[in-house]
Amino acid sequence: MSKKRRKPYFTIAVVGLKGGIGKSLIATLLACGFHRAKRKVLLVDADVQGTVRTWRAQAIANVFDTPLV
């Protein structure tokens, strides 16, 4: 009897000190890509502005398939 191989879990951090360089965009695109590849995704938005949370709300309003933030 063969065991089903589990996909490994890993963490990707998109960080930088300067604002406005695309950290939220890159993190969101990575999360969406993994989500579409049927991977489990947890995207944590630690930014005070909450850019990713705002984008998520807009995606829900426009009925886009996006990972939960």
C-alpha positions in Angstrom: 0.0 0.0 0.0 1.6 3.3 -1.1 1.2 6.4 1.0 0.1 9.6 -0.8 3.0 12.1 -0.8 2.1 15.4 1.0 3.2 18.6 -0.5 5.7 20.4 1.7 4.7 23.5 3.6 6.9 26.6 3.3 6.9 30.3 4.2 7.5 33.2 1.9 8.1 36.6 3.4 7.9 39.7 1.2 9.6 42.5 3.2 11.2 45.8 2.7 11.6 49.1 4.6 10.7 51.4 1.8 7.0 52.0 1.0 5.5 51.9 -2.4 7.8 49.3 -3.9 5.2 46.6 -4.6 5.4 44.4 -1.6 1.6 43.9 -1.3 1.3 43.4 -5.0 4.0 40.7 -5.1 2.6 38.9 -2.1 -0.9 39.0 -3.5 0.2 37.7 -6.9 2.2 34.9 -5.3 -0.8 33.9 -3.1 -3.1 33.9 -6.1 -0.7 31.8 -8.1 -0.4 29.2 -5.4 -4.1 29.2 -4.8 -4.8 28.5 -8.5 -2.3 25.7 -8.3 -4.5 24.1 -5.7 -2.1 24.9 -2.8 -3.3 26.0 0.6 -2.5 29.7 1.1 -2.4 32.0 4.1 -1.6 35.6 3.2 -0.9 37.8 6.2 -1.2 41.5 5.7 0.8 43.2 8.5 0.8 46.6 6.8 -0.9 49.3 8.7 -2.6 50.5 5.5 -4.2 47.1 5.0 -3.7 47.2 1.2 -4.2 43.5 0.8 -7.4 43.5 2.8 -8.8 46.3 0.7 -8.0 44.4 -2.5 -9.6 41.3 -1.1 -12.8 43.2 -0.4 -12.8 44.6 -3.9 -12.3 41.1 -5.4 -15.2 39.7 -3.4 -17.4 42.6 -4.7 -16.3 41.8 -8.2 -16.7 38.0 -7.8 -13.0 37.1 -8.4 -11.7 33.8 -7.1 -9.1 34.9 -4.5 -7.5 33.3 -1.5 -8.8 34.3 1.9 -6.8 37.1 3.6 
